Amino acid sequence: LGAVSGENVHILELPIHQGSVCDGKRVKDIPWPENCLVVSLRKGMRVSIPHGTTRLSSGDILVVVTERGVDPKVERLCAAEELESTPH
């Protein structure tokens, strides 16, 4: 995870993990928080500007610009979901 911070703006480089909210979804179908902008996508050695119909996959790397306080929400969208144990 890489990050560059200004006073109110953060630039994040986030890997998409298998099983995350982003994995297998199109950009427009992800519940991005307000004040979040997805600016680039790296798939292997190819870098592109993602559009709403771009499908994300585990192993992809997103570059996202957010305001202070929004970045943890974006990180959770890209992180692997933890399995919750429920009593039987």
PDB file of N, CA, C and O in Angstrom:
ATOM      1  N   LEU A   1       0.854  -1.174   0.000  1.00  0.00           N
ATOM      2  CA  LEU A   1       0.000   0.000   0.000  1.00  0.00           C
ATOM      3  C   LEU A   1       0.889   1.223   0.000  1.00  0.00           C
ATOM      4  O   LEU A   1       1.709   1.403   0.900  1.00  0.00           O
ATOM      5  N   GLY A   2       0.732   2.057  -0.997  1.00  0.00           N
ATOM      6  CA  GLY A   2       1.477   3.301  -1.042  1.00  0.00           C
ATOM      7  C   GLY A   2       0.531   4.458  -0.870  1.00  0.00           C
ATOM      8  O   GLY A   2      -0.650   4.356  -1.204  1.00  0.00           O
ATOM      9  N   ALA A   3       1.041   5.573  -0.345  1.00  0.00           N
ATOM     10  CA  ALA A   3       0.191   6.750  -0.174  1.00  0.00           C
ATOM     11  C   ALA A   3       1.035   8.001  -0.234  1.00  0.00           C
ATOM     12  O   ALA A   3       2.176   8.017   0.228  1.00  0.00           O
ATOM     13  N   VAL A   4       0.468   9.057  -0.808  1.00  0.00           N
ATOM     14  CA  VAL A   4       1.061  10.379  -0.813  1.00  0.00           C
ATOM     15  C   VAL A   4       0.013  11.278  -0.187  1.00  0.00           C
ATOM     16  O   VAL A   4      -1.158  11.219  -0.564  1.00  0.00           O
ATOM     17  N   SER A   5       0.417  12.110   0.765  1.00  0.00           N
ATOM     18  CA  SER A   5      -0.561  12.931   1.461  1.00  0.00           C
ATOM     19  C   SER A   5      -0.272  14.407   1.305  1.00  0.00           C
ATOM     20  O   SER A   5       0.875  14.847   1.373  1.00  0.00           O
ATOM     21  N   GLY A   6      -1.334  15.163   1.096  1.00  0.00           N
ATOM     22  CA  GLY A   6      -1.282  16.612   1.184  1.00  0.00           C
ATOM     23  C   GLY A   6      -2.036  16.960   2.442  1.00  0.00           C
ATOM     24  O   GLY A   6      -2.317  16.084   3.260  1.00  0.00           O
ATOM     25  N   GLU A   7      -2.368  18.226   2.613  1.00  0.00           N
ATOM     26  CA  GLU A   7      -3.093  18.610   3.823  1.00  0.00           C
ATOM     27  C   GLU A   7      -4.464  17.954   3.884  1.00  0.00           C
ATOM     28  O   GLU A   7      -4.858  17.442   4.932  1.00  0.00           O
ATOM     29  N   ASN A   8      -5.199  17.964   2.767  1.00  0.00           N
ATOM     30  CA  ASN A   8      -6.548  17.402   2.765  1.00  0.00           C
ATOM     31  C   ASN A   8      -6.750  16.317   1.717  1.00  0.00           C
ATOM     32  O   ASN A   8      -7.825  15.723   1.646  1.00  0.00           O
ATOM     33  N   VAL A   9      -5.739  16.050   0.906  1.00  0.00           N
ATOM     34  CA  VAL A   9      -5.886  15.097  -0.194  1.00  0.00           C
ATOM     35  C   VAL A   9      -4.871  13.974  -0.052  1.00  0.00           C
ATOM     36  O   VAL A   9      -3.693  14.209   0.220  1.00  0.00           O
ATOM     37  N   HIS A  10      -5.347  12.753  -0.240  1.00  0.00           N
ATOM     38  CA  HIS A  10      -4.462  11.584  -0.210  1.00  0.00           C
ATOM     39  C   HIS A  10      -4.506  10.900  -1.568  1.00  0.00           C
ATOM     40  O   HIS A  10      -5.571  10.788  -2.176  1.00  0.00           O
ATOM     41  N   ILE A  11      -3.356  10.443  -2.042  1.00  0.00           N
ATOM     42  CA  ILE A  11      -3.270   9.635  -3.255  1.00  0.00           C
ATOM     43  C   ILE A  11      -2.844   8.246  -2.804  1.00  0.00           C
ATOM     44  O   ILE A  11      -1.763   8.061  -2.245  1.00  0.00           O
ATOM     45  N   LEU A  12      -3.711   7.277  -3.056  1.00  0.00           N
ATOM     46  CA  LEU A  12      -3.474   5.911  -2.591  1.00  0.00           C
ATOM     47  C   LEU A  12      -3.222   4.976  -3.762  1.00  0.00           C
ATOM     48  O   LEU A  12      -3.848   5.107  -4.814  1.00  0.00           O
ATOM     49  N   GLU A  13      -2.320   4.047  -3.583  1.00  0.00           N
ATOM     50  CA  GLU A  13      -2.098   2.960  -4.537  1.00  0.00           C
ATOM     51  C   GLU A  13      -2.527   1.691  -3.806  1.00  0.00           C
ATOM     52  O   GLU A  13      -1.880   1.260  -2.851  1.00  0.00           O
ATOM     53  N   LEU A  14      -3.631   1.099  -4.271  1.00  0.00           N
ATOM     54  CA  LEU A  14      -4.243  -0.015  -3.555  1.00  0.00           C
ATOM     55  C   LEU A  14      -4.334  -1.275  -4.396  1.00  0.00           C
ATOM     56  O   LEU A  14      -4.883  -1.241  -5.497  1.00  0.00           O
ATOM     57  N   PRO A  15      -3.805  -2.388  -3.899  1.00  0.00           N
ATOM     58  CA  PRO A  15      -4.012  -3.658  -4.590  1.00  0.00           C
ATOM     59  C   PRO A  15      -5.413  -4.180  -4.295  1.00  0.00           C
ATOM     60  O   PRO A  15      -5.922  -4.017  -3.186  1.00  0.00           O
ATOM     61  N   ILE A  16      -6.023  -4.798  -5.276  1.00  0.00           N
ATOM     62  CA  ILE A  16      -7.330  -5.424  -5.076  1.00  0.00           C
ATOM     63  C   ILE A  16      -7.095  -6.872  -4.674  1.00  0.00           C
ATOM     64  O   ILE A  16      -6.456  -7.638  -5.396  1.00  0.00           O
ATOM     65  N   HIS A  17      -7.619  -7.230  -3.517  1.00  0.00           N
ATOM     66  CA  HIS A  17      -7.436  -8.579  -2.995  1.00  0.00           C
ATOM     67  C   HIS A  17      -8.590  -9.483  -3.397  1.00  0.00           C
ATOM     68  O   HIS A  17      -9.723  -9.032  -3.570  1.00  0.00           O
ATOM     69  N   GLN A  18      -8.282 -10.766  -3.544  1.00  0.00           N
ATOM     70  CA  GLN A  18      -9.311 -11.750  -3.876  1.00  0.00           C
ATOM     71  C   GLN A  18     -10.368 -11.754  -2.779  1.00  0.00           C
ATOM     72  O   GLN A  18     -10.040 -11.766  -1.592  1.00  0.00           O
ATOM     73  N   GLY A  19     -11.639 -11.743  -3.182  1.00  0.00           N
ATOM     74  CA  GLY A  19     -12.733 -11.760  -2.226  1.00  0.00           C
ATOM     75  C   GLY A  19     -13.133 -10.387  -1.711  1.00  0.00           C
ATOM     76  O   GLY A  19     -14.053 -10.278  -0.900  1.00  0.00           O
ATOM     77  N   SER A  20     -12.456  -9.333  -2.169  1.00  0.00           N
ATOM     78  CA  SER A  20     -12.806  -7.984  -1.722  1.00  0.00           C
ATOM     79  C   SER A  20     -14.081  -7.513  -2.413  1.00  0.00           C
ATOM     80  O   SER A  20     -14.548  -8.147  -3.360  1.00  0.00           O
ATOM     81  N   VAL A  21     -14.636  -6.417  -1.947  1.00  0.00           N
ATOM     82  CA  VAL A  21     -15.829  -5.838  -2.555  1.00  0.00           C
ATOM     83  C   VAL A  21     -15.561  -5.513  -4.030  1.00  0.00           C
ATOM     84  O   VAL A  21     -16.448  -5.686  -4.866  1.00  0.00           O
ATOM     85  N   CYS A  22     -14.356  -5.047  -4.357  1.00  0.00           N
ATOM     86  CA  CYS A  22     -14.013  -4.651  -5.731  1.00  0.00           C
ATOM     87  C   CYS A  22     -13.780  -5.831  -6.675  1.00  0.00           C
ATOM     88  O   CYS A  22     -13.988  -5.711  -7.882  1.00  0.00           O
ATOM     89  N   ASP A  23     -13.355  -6.954  -6.138  1.00  0.00           N
ATOM     90  CA  ASP A  23     -12.958  -8.101  -6.953  1.00  0.00           C
ATOM     91  C   ASP A  23     -14.113  -8.591  -7.832  1.00  0.00           C
ATOM     92  O   ASP A  23     -15.150  -9.021  -7.326  1.00  0.00           O
ATOM     93  N   GLY A  24     -13.919  -8.522  -9.152  1.00  0.00           N
ATOM     94  CA  GLY A  24     -14.894  -9.031 -10.101  1.00  0.00           C
ATOM     95  C   GLY A  24     -16.010  -8.057 -10.451  1.00  0.00           C
ATOM     96  O   GLY A  24     -16.896  -8.393 -11.237  1.00  0.00           O
ATOM     97  N   LYS A  25     -15.981  -6.853  -9.881  1.00  0.00           N
ATOM     98  CA  LYS A  25     -17.048  -5.889 -10.147  1.00  0.00           C
ATOM     99  C   LYS A  25     -16.603  -4.798 -11.108  1.00  0.00           C
ATOM    100  O   LYS A  25     -15.414  -4.517 -11.257  1.00  0.00           O
ATOM    101  N   ARG A  26     -17.601  -4.188 -11.761  1.00  0.00           N
ATOM    102  CA  ARG A  26     -17.323  -3.019 -12.593  1.00  0.00           C
ATOM    103  C   ARG A  26     -17.176  -1.805 -11.677  1.00  0.00           C
ATOM    104  O   ARG A  26     -17.769  -1.757 -10.599  1.00  0.00           O
ATOM    105  N   VAL A  27     -16.389  -0.833 -12.108  1.00  0.00           N
ATOM    106  CA  VAL A  27     -16.140   0.366 -11.309  1.00  0.00           C
ATOM    107  C   VAL A  27     -17.452   1.025 -10.888  1.00  0.00           C
ATOM    108  O   VAL A  27     -17.588   1.454  -9.742  1.00  0.00           O
ATOM    109  N   LYS A  28     -18.413   1.108 -11.800  1.00  0.00           N
ATOM    110  CA  LYS A  28     -19.668   1.796 -11.487  1.00  0.00           C
ATOM    111  C   LYS A  28     -20.556   1.033 -10.497  1.00  0.00           C
ATOM    112  O   LYS A  28     -21.498   1.610  -9.953  1.00  0.00           O
ATOM    113  N   ASP A  29     -20.276  -0.234 -10.258  1.00  0.00           N
ATOM    114  CA  ASP A  29     -21.084  -1.045  -9.353  1.00  0.00           C
ATOM    115  C   ASP A  29     -20.522  -1.107  -7.930  1.00  0.00           C
ATOM    116  O   ASP A  29     -21.076  -1.793  -7.071  1.00  0.00           O
ATOM    117  N   ILE A  30     -19.441  -0.401  -7.686  1.00  0.00           N
ATOM    118  CA  ILE A  30     -18.789  -0.404  -6.376  1.00  0.00           C
ATOM    119  C   ILE A  30     -19.289   0.806  -5.580  1.00  0.00           C
ATOM    120  O   ILE A  30     -19.375   1.906  -6.127  1.00  0.00           O
ATOM    121  N   PRO A  31     -19.615   0.620  -4.309  1.00  0.00           N
ATOM    122  CA  PRO A  31     -20.135   1.733  -3.499  1.00  0.00           C
ATOM    123  C   PRO A  31     -19.023   2.671  -3.008  1.00  0.00           C
ATOM    124  O   PRO A  31     -18.735   2.733  -1.813  1.00  0.00           O
ATOM    125  N   TRP A  32     -18.404   3.398  -3.947  1.00  0.00           N
ATOM    126  CA  TRP A  32     -17.320   4.316  -3.593  1.00  0.00           C
ATOM    127  C   TRP A  32     -17.844   5.391  -2.643  1.00  0.00           C
ATOM    128  O   TRP A  32     -18.961   5.876  -2.823  1.00  0.00           O
ATOM    129  N   PRO A  33     -17.068   5.767  -1.650  1.00  0.00           N
ATOM    130  CA  PRO A  33     -17.499   6.854  -0.770  1.00  0.00           C
ATOM    131  C   PRO A  33     -17.441   8.192  -1.507  1.00  0.00           C
ATOM    132  O   PRO A  33     -16.760   8.327  -2.523  1.00  0.00           O
ATOM    133  N   GLU A  34     -18.159   9.165  -0.981  1.00  0.00           N
ATOM    134  CA  GLU A  34     -18.111  10.508  -1.531  1.00  0.00           C
ATOM    135  C   GLU A  34     -16.682  11.035  -1.409  1.00  0.00           C
ATOM    136  O   GLU A  34     -15.956  10.659  -0.489  1.00  0.00           O
ATOM    137  N   ASN A  35     -16.285  11.897  -2.330  1.00  0.00           N
ATOM    138  CA  ASN A  35     -14.947  12.502  -2.334  1.00  0.00           C
ATOM    139  C   ASN A  35     -13.846  11.469  -2.575  1.00  0.00           C
ATOM    140  O   ASN A  35     -12.811  11.472  -1.909  1.00  0.00           O
ATOM    141  N   CYS A  36     -14.098  10.590  -3.541  1.00  0.00           N
ATOM    142  CA  CYS A  36     -13.154   9.556  -3.942  1.00  0.00           C
ATOM    143  C   CYS A  36     -13.118   9.523  -5.462  1.00  0.00           C
ATOM    144  O   CYS A  36     -14.168   9.492  -6.103  1.00  0.00           O
ATOM    145  N   LEU A  37     -11.933   9.530  -6.044  1.00  0.00           N
ATOM    146  CA  LEU A  37     -11.784   9.502  -7.490  1.00  0.00           C
ATOM    147  C   LEU A  37     -10.791   8.415  -7.876  1.00  0.00           C
ATOM    148  O   LEU A  37      -9.638   8.441  -7.445  1.00  0.00           O
ATOM    149  N   VAL A  38     -11.237   7.454  -8.690  1.00  0.00           N
ATOM    150  CA  VAL A  38     -10.364   6.386  -9.185  1.00  0.00           C
ATOM    151  C   VAL A  38      -9.680   6.929 -10.438  1.00  0.00           C
ATOM    152  O   VAL A  38     -10.347   7.226 -11.428  1.00  0.00           O
ATOM    153  N   VAL A  39      -8.342   7.061 -10.399  1.00  0.00           N
ATOM    154  CA  VAL A  39      -7.645   7.728 -11.506  1.00  0.00           C
ATOM    155  C   VAL A  39      -6.876   6.809 -12.434  1.00  0.00           C
ATOM    156  O   VAL A  39      -6.691   7.141 -13.605  1.00  0.00           O
ATOM    157  N   SER A  40      -6.425   5.667 -11.948  1.00  0.00           N
ATOM    158  CA  SER A  40      -5.745   4.745 -12.867  1.00  0.00           C
ATOM    159  C   SER A  40      -5.854   3.316 -12.355  1.00  0.00           C
ATOM    160  O   SER A  40      -6.136   3.061 -11.184  1.00  0.00           O
ATOM    161  N   LEU A  41      -5.619   2.399 -13.279  1.00  0.00           N
ATOM    162  CA  LEU A  41      -5.705   0.971 -13.009  1.00  0.00           C
ATOM    163  C   LEU A  41      -4.539   0.282 -13.677  1.00  0.00           C
ATOM    164  O   LEU A  41      -4.282   0.484 -14.864  1.00  0.00           O
ATOM    165  N   ARG A  42      -3.827  -0.538 -12.907  1.00  0.00           N
ATOM    166  CA  ARG A  42      -2.736  -1.328 -13.484  1.00  0.00           C
ATOM    167  C   ARG A  42      -3.122  -2.790 -13.435  1.00  0.00           C
ATOM    168  O   ARG A  42      -3.388  -3.343 -12.367  1.00  0.00           O
ATOM    169  N   LYS A  43      -3.150  -3.416 -14.611  1.00  0.00           N
ATOM    170  CA  LYS A  43      -3.389  -4.852 -14.755  1.00  0.00           C
ATOM    171  C   LYS A  43      -2.103  -5.421 -15.332  1.00  0.00           C
ATOM    172  O   LYS A  43      -1.823  -5.256 -16.520  1.00  0.00           O
ATOM    173  N   GLY A  44      -1.322  -6.092 -14.492  1.00  0.00           N
ATOM    174  CA  GLY A  44      -0.020  -6.570 -14.949  1.00  0.00           C
ATOM    175  C   GLY A  44       0.866  -5.378 -15.277  1.00  0.00           C
ATOM    176  O   GLY A  44       1.114  -4.529 -14.422  1.00  0.00           O
ATOM    177  N   MET A  45       1.344  -5.317 -16.520  1.00  0.00           N
ATOM    178  CA  MET A  45       2.210  -4.216 -16.939  1.00  0.00           C
ATOM    179  C   MET A  45       1.431  -3.109 -17.648  1.00  0.00           C
ATOM    180  O   MET A  45       2.016  -2.099 -18.040  1.00  0.00           O
ATOM    181  N   ARG A  46       0.134  -3.284 -17.815  1.00  0.00           N
ATOM    182  CA  ARG A  46      -0.676  -2.314 -18.549  1.00  0.00           C
ATOM    183  C   ARG A  46      -1.361  -1.339 -17.584  1.00  0.00           C
ATOM    184  O   ARG A  46      -2.015  -1.758 -16.629  1.00  0.00           O
ATOM    185  N   VAL A  47      -1.205  -0.042 -17.841  1.00  0.00           N
ATOM    186  CA  VAL A  47      -1.845   0.991 -17.034  1.00  0.00           C
ATOM    187  C   VAL A  47      -2.888   1.684 -17.894  1.00  0.00           C
ATOM    188  O   VAL A  47      -2.623   2.025 -19.047  1.00  0.00           O
ATOM    189  N   SER A  48      -4.080   1.893 -17.330  1.00  0.00           N
ATOM    190  CA  SER A  48      -5.154   2.556 -18.070  1.00  0.00           C
ATOM    191  C   SER A  48      -5.960   3.447 -17.136  1.00  0.00           C
ATOM    192  O   SER A  48      -5.814   3.396 -15.915  1.00  0.00           O
ATOM    193  N   ILE A  49      -6.812   4.264 -17.742  1.00  0.00           N
ATOM    194  CA  ILE A  49      -7.772   5.060 -16.983  1.00  0.00           C
ATOM    195  C   ILE A  49      -9.058   4.260 -16.946  1.00  0.00           C
ATOM    196  O   ILE A  49      -9.649   4.002 -17.995  1.00  0.00           O
ATOM    197  N   PRO A  50      -9.509   3.860 -15.763  1.00  0.00           N
ATOM    198  CA  PRO A  50     -10.715   3.039 -15.682  1.00  0.00           C
ATOM    199  C   PRO A  50     -11.977   3.862 -15.931  1.00  0.00           C
ATOM    200  O   PRO A  50     -12.039   5.047 -15.603  1.00  0.00           O
ATOM    201  N   HIS A  51     -12.963   3.220 -16.509  1.00  0.00           N
ATOM    202  CA  HIS A  51     -14.270   3.820 -16.762  1.00  0.00           C
ATOM    203  C   HIS A  51     -15.305   3.029 -15.965  1.00  0.00           C
ATOM    204  O   HIS A  51     -14.967   2.015 -15.354  1.00  0.00           O
ATOM    205  N   GLY A  52     -16.526   3.467 -15.963  1.00  0.00           N
ATOM    206  CA  GLY A  52     -17.577   2.793 -15.209  1.00  0.00           C
ATOM    207  C   GLY A  52     -17.739   1.332 -15.557  1.00  0.00           C
ATOM    208  O   GLY A  52     -18.066   0.521 -14.690  1.00  0.00           O
ATOM    209  N   THR A  53     -17.514   0.982 -16.819  1.00  0.00           N
ATOM    210  CA  THR A  53     -17.702  -0.407 -17.250  1.00  0.00           C
ATOM    211  C   THR A  53     -16.449  -1.268 -17.089  1.00  0.00           C
ATOM    212  O   THR A  53     -16.483  -2.463 -17.383  1.00  0.00           O
ATOM    213  N   THR A  54     -15.338  -0.674 -16.625  1.00  0.00           N
ATOM    214  CA  THR A  54     -14.107  -1.432 -16.414  1.00  0.00           C
ATOM    215  C   THR A  54     -14.304  -2.412 -15.268  1.00  0.00           C
ATOM    216  O   THR A  54     -14.729  -2.029 -14.178  1.00  0.00           O
ATOM    217  N   ARG A  55     -13.992  -3.682 -15.521  1.00  0.00           N
ATOM    218  CA  ARG A  55     -14.134  -4.721 -14.486  1.00  0.00           C
ATOM    219  C   ARG A  55     -12.793  -4.862 -13.752  1.00  0.00           C
ATOM    220  O   ARG A  55     -11.735  -4.974 -14.372  1.00  0.00           O
ATOM    221  N   LEU A  56     -12.869  -4.854 -12.426  1.00  0.00           N
ATOM    222  CA  LEU A  56     -11.685  -4.984 -11.587  1.00  0.00           C
ATOM    223  C   LEU A  56     -11.513  -6.431 -11.156  1.00  0.00           C
ATOM    224  O   LEU A  56     -12.489  -7.165 -10.999  1.00  0.00           O
ATOM    225  N   SER A  57     -10.266  -6.831 -10.965  1.00  0.00           N
ATOM    226  CA  SER A  57      -9.964  -8.205 -10.566  1.00  0.00           C
ATOM    227  C   SER A  57      -8.881  -8.206  -9.499  1.00  0.00           C
ATOM    228  O   SER A  57      -8.102  -7.260  -9.388  1.00  0.00           O
ATOM    229  N   SER A  58      -8.841  -9.284  -8.711  1.00  0.00           N
ATOM    230  CA  SER A  58      -7.779  -9.401  -7.713  1.00  0.00           C
ATOM    231  C   SER A  58      -6.433  -9.343  -8.435  1.00  0.00           C
ATOM    232  O   SER A  58      -6.269  -9.891  -9.525  1.00  0.00           O
ATOM    233  N   GLY A  59      -5.492  -8.675  -7.808  1.00  0.00           N
ATOM    234  CA  GLY A  59      -4.172  -8.480  -8.390  1.00  0.00           C
ATOM    235  C   GLY A  59      -4.029  -7.149  -9.109  1.00  0.00           C
ATOM    236  O   GLY A  59      -2.910  -6.684  -9.325  1.00  0.00           O
ATOM    237  N   ASP A  60      -5.144  -6.526  -9.485  1.00  0.00           N
ATOM    238  CA  ASP A  60      -5.094  -5.194 -10.093  1.00  0.00           C
ATOM    239  C   ASP A  60      -4.634  -4.187  -9.038  1.00  0.00           C
ATOM    240  O   ASP A  60      -4.805  -4.408  -7.839  1.00  0.00           O
ATOM    241  N   ILE A  61      -4.053  -3.087  -9.499  1.00  0.00           N
ATOM    242  CA  ILE A  61      -3.629  -2.009  -8.612  1.00  0.00           C
ATOM    243  C   ILE A  61      -4.369  -0.742  -9.010  1.00  0.00           C
ATOM    244  O   ILE A  61      -4.282  -0.305 -10.158  1.00  0.00           O
ATOM    245  N   LEU A  62      -5.096  -0.149  -8.069  1.00  0.00           N
ATOM    246  CA  LEU A  62      -5.820   1.099  -8.302  1.00  0.00           C
ATOM    247  C   LEU A  62      -5.041   2.272  -7.727  1.00  0.00           C
ATOM    248  O   LEU A  62      -4.406   2.155  -6.679  1.00  0.00           O
ATOM    249  N   VAL A  63      -5.094   3.408  -8.423  1.00  0.00           N
ATOM    250  CA  VAL A  63      -4.630   4.664  -7.850  1.00  0.00           C
ATOM    251  C   VAL A  63      -5.884   5.497  -7.633  1.00  0.00           C
ATOM    252  O   VAL A  63      -6.648   5.754  -8.564  1.00  0.00           O
ATOM    253  N   VAL A  64      -6.081   5.914  -6.381  1.00  0.00           N
ATOM    254  CA  VAL A  64      -7.298   6.602  -5.965  1.00  0.00           C
ATOM    255  C   VAL A  64      -6.920   7.888  -5.236  1.00  0.00           C
ATOM    256  O   VAL A  64      -5.995   7.901  -4.424  1.00  0.00           O
ATOM    257  N   VAL A  65      -7.641   8.969  -5.533  1.00  0.00           N
ATOM    258  CA  VAL A  65      -7.463  10.234  -4.824  1.00  0.00           C
ATOM    259  C   VAL A  65      -8.663  10.406  -3.902  1.00  0.00           C
ATOM    260  O   VAL A  65      -9.809  10.285  -4.334  1.00  0.00           O
ATOM    261  N   THR A  66      -8.395  10.689  -2.629  1.00  0.00           N
ATOM    262  CA  THR A  66      -9.465  10.863  -1.646  1.00  0.00           C
ATOM    263  C   THR A  66      -9.186  12.090  -0.783  1.00  0.00           C
ATOM    264  O   THR A  66      -8.084  12.639  -0.781  1.00  0.00           O
ATOM    265  N   GLU A  67     -10.211  12.499  -0.056  1.00  0.00           N
ATOM    266  CA  GLU A  67     -10.019  13.520   0.966  1.00  0.00           C
ATOM    267  C   GLU A  67      -9.664  12.828   2.272  1.00  0.00           C
ATOM    268  O   GLU A  67      -9.934  11.641   2.459  1.00  0.00           O
ATOM    269  N   ARG A  68      -9.063  13.582   3.158  1.00  0.00           N
ATOM    270  CA  ARG A  68      -8.686  13.048   4.477  1.00  0.00           C
ATOM    271  C   ARG A  68      -9.904  12.392   5.139  1.00  0.00           C
ATOM    272  O   ARG A  68     -10.999  12.956   5.132  1.00  0.00           O
ATOM    273  N   GLY A  69      -9.711  11.229   5.694  1.00  0.00           N
ATOM    274  CA  GLY A  69     -10.784  10.523   6.380  1.00  0.00           C
ATOM    275  C   GLY A  69     -11.543   9.539   5.503  1.00  0.00           C
ATOM    276  O   GLY A  69     -12.229   8.656   6.018  1.00  0.00           O
ATOM    277  N   VAL A  70     -11.429   9.679   4.187  1.00  0.00           N
ATOM    278  CA  VAL A  70     -12.140   8.790   3.264  1.00  0.00           C
ATOM    279  C   VAL A  70     -11.300   7.554   2.952  1.00  0.00           C
ATOM    280  O   VAL A  70     -11.852   6.493   2.659  1.00  0.00           O
ATOM    281  N   ASP A  71      -9.976   7.678   3.010  1.00  0.00           N
ATOM    282  CA  ASP A  71      -9.101   6.592   2.588  1.00  0.00           C
ATOM    283  C   ASP A  71      -9.334   5.258   3.303  1.00  0.00           C
ATOM    284  O   ASP A  71      -9.233   4.226   2.640  1.00  0.00           O
ATOM    285  N   PRO A  72      -9.638   5.199   4.608  1.00  0.00           N
ATOM    286  CA  PRO A  72      -9.898   3.879   5.207  1.00  0.00           C
ATOM    287  C   PRO A  72     -11.107   3.174   4.582  1.00  0.00           C
ATOM    288  O   PRO A  72     -11.117   1.949   4.463  1.00  0.00           O
ATOM    289  N   LYS A  73     -12.117   3.940   4.185  1.00  0.00           N
ATOM    290  CA  LYS A  73     -13.299   3.349   3.551  1.00  0.00           C
ATOM    291  C   LYS A  73     -12.926   2.742   2.209  1.00  0.00           C
ATOM    292  O   LYS A  73     -13.404   1.660   1.867  1.00  0.00           O
ATOM    293  N   VAL A  74     -12.077   3.424   1.444  1.00  0.00           N
ATOM    294  CA  VAL A  74     -11.638   2.923   0.141  1.00  0.00           C
ATOM    295  C   VAL A  74     -10.750   1.695   0.332  1.00  0.00           C
ATOM    296  O   VAL A  74     -10.864   0.722  -0.414  1.00  0.00           O
ATOM    297  N   GLU A  75      -9.880   1.738   1.314  1.00  0.00           N
ATOM    298  CA  GLU A  75      -9.012   0.588   1.587  1.00  0.00           C
ATOM    299  C   GLU A  75      -9.831  -0.658   1.896  1.00  0.00           C
ATOM    300  O   GLU A  75      -9.480  -1.753   1.458  1.00  0.00           O
ATOM    301  N   ARG A  76     -10.927  -0.502   2.650  1.00  0.00           N
ATOM    302  CA  ARG A  76     -11.785  -1.650   2.981  1.00  0.00           C
ATOM    303  C   ARG A  76     -12.434  -2.250   1.738  1.00  0.00           C
ATOM    304  O   ARG A  76     -12.654  -3.460   1.685  1.00  0.00           O
ATOM    305  N   LEU A  77     -12.745  -1.422   0.734  1.00  0.00           N
ATOM    306  CA  LEU A  77     -13.354  -1.932  -0.497  1.00  0.00           C
ATOM    307  C   LEU A  77     -12.394  -2.832  -1.273  1.00  0.00           C
ATOM    308  O   LEU A  77     -12.825  -3.734  -1.991  1.00  0.00           O
ATOM    309  N   CYS A  78     -11.107  -2.587  -1.127  1.00  0.00           N
ATOM    310  CA  CYS A  78     -10.100  -3.340  -1.876  1.00  0.00           C
ATOM    311  C   CYS A  78      -9.504  -4.501  -1.082  1.00  0.00           C
ATOM    312  O   CYS A  78      -8.863  -5.383  -1.654  1.00  0.00           O
ATOM    313  N   ALA A  79      -9.714  -4.499   0.227  1.00  0.00           N
ATOM    314  CA  ALA A  79      -9.111  -5.513   1.091  1.00  0.00           C
ATOM    315  C   ALA A  79      -9.913  -6.809   1.064  1.00  0.00           C
ATOM    316  O   ALA A  79     -11.107  -6.814   0.762  1.00  0.00           O
ATOM    317  N   ALA A  80      -9.238  -7.896   1.383  1.00  0.00           N
ATOM    318  CA  ALA A  80      -9.904  -9.199   1.458  1.00  0.00           C
ATOM    319  C   ALA A  80     -10.916  -9.172   2.581  1.00  0.00           C
ATOM    320  O   ALA A  80     -10.647  -8.651   3.664  1.00  0.00           O
ATOM    321  N   GLU A  81     -12.076  -9.734   2.320  1.00  0.00           N
ATOM    322  CA  GLU A  81     -13.095  -9.819   3.363  1.00  0.00           C
ATOM    323  C   GLU A  81     -12.692 -10.882   4.362  1.00  0.00           C
ATOM    324  O   GLU A  81     -12.270 -11.978   3.993  1.00  0.00           O
ATOM    325  N   GLU A  82     -12.826 -10.546   5.618  1.00  0.00           N
ATOM    326  CA  GLU A  82     -12.525 -11.523   6.652  1.00  0.00           C
ATOM    327  C   GLU A  82     -13.751 -12.374   6.893  1.00  0.00           C
ATOM    328  O   GLU A  82     -14.870 -11.865   6.954  1.00  0.00           O
ATOM    329  N   LEU A  83     -13.543 -13.651   7.028  1.00  0.00           N
ATOM    330  CA  LEU A  83     -14.668 -14.552   7.309  1.00  0.00           C
ATOM    331  C   LEU A  83     -15.086 -14.371   8.756  1.00  0.00           C
ATOM    332  O   LEU A  83     -14.265 -14.443   9.670  1.00  0.00           O
ATOM    333  N   GLU A  84     -16.352 -14.139   8.946  1.00  0.00           N
ATOM    334  CA  GLU A  84     -16.864 -13.986  10.304  1.00  0.00           C
ATOM    335  C   GLU A  84     -17.369 -15.340  10.787  1.00  0.00           C
ATOM    336  O   GLU A  84     -18.094 -16.046  10.086  1.00  0.00           O
ATOM    337  N   SER A  85     -16.969 -15.671  11.986  1.00  0.00           N
ATOM    338  CA  SER A  85     -17.461 -16.936  12.541  1.00  0.00           C
ATOM    339  C   SER A  85     -18.796 -16.675  13.238  1.00  0.00           C
ATOM    340  O   SER A  85     -18.942 -15.732  14.016  1.00  0.00           O
ATOM    341  N   THR A  86     -19.732 -17.512  12.942  1.00  0.00           N
ATOM    342  CA  THR A  86     -21.054 -17.370  13.553  1.00  0.00           C
ATOM    343  C   THR A  86     -21.347 -18.636  14.336  1.00  0.00           C
ATOM    344  O   THR A  86     -21.016 -19.735  13.890  1.00  0.00           O
ATOM    345  N   PRO A  87     -21.956 -18.492  15.483  1.00  0.00           N
ATOM    346  CA  PRO A  87     -22.294 -19.698  16.266  1.00  0.00           C
ATOM    347  C   PRO A  87     -23.343 -20.541  15.546  1.00  0.00           C
ATOM    348  O   PRO A  87     -24.256 -20.012  14.912  1.00  0.00           O
ATOM    349  N   HIS A  88     -23.200 -21.846  15.654  1.00  0.00           N
ATOM    350  CA  HIS A  88     -24.169 -22.756  15.022  1.00  0.00           C
ATOM    351  C   HIS A  88     -25.178 -23.240  16.010  1.00  0.00           C
ATOM    352  O   HIS A  88     -26.068 -24.013  15.655  1.00  0.00           O
TER     353      HIS A  88
END
